[in-house]
Amino acid sequence: MSRVYRVETRKRGFVGQFCKWGLVGFNALMVWSLWADCVTTITGTGRGMSAVANTVGRTVPSFGEAVLVILWLAGAVILGLLTFMTRSRMIVLIEER
């Protein structure tokens, strides 16, 4: 008696691969930029010469970090939805053993 095996695999198309790697790259870029902004805020480099700029620069989290987080969330939601909508197609292999 032979058995029938159903093997399901998934393979992304070109647009799906582009969206997936775009999401990964965007998240890596945002982690790097947030880290660089935190280091700049902690070390005090890059601050303006005015008293207002120094006061704003000392707030934790700084205004720049808040903007980065908002941009990160917006971009991750958009790219995440695109990645989800371009899910890979299912390839079904039926084998008899």
C-alpha positions, 0 to 999 in steps of 0.5 A: 500500500502506498502513501500519498504525501502532501508537501506545502512550500511557499515561494515569494515572487519578485515584488514579495522579495522586494517588499520583505527586504525593503522592510528588513532594510528600513528597520535596520536603517531606523535602528541605526539612526535612532542609535546615532541620535541617542549617542548624539544626545548623550554626548552633547555633540551637534547641539546648537549655540543658542540657549533654546537649542541647548534646552531642547537638546537636553530633553530625554527623549529628544524631539529628534528621537520622537520624530524618528520613532513616529517615522519608524512606526509609519514606515513599518506599518506601510511596509509591513502591510505591503509585505503581508499583501505580497505573501508567497504563493503556495506550491503543493507537491504530492508524492507517492511513496 
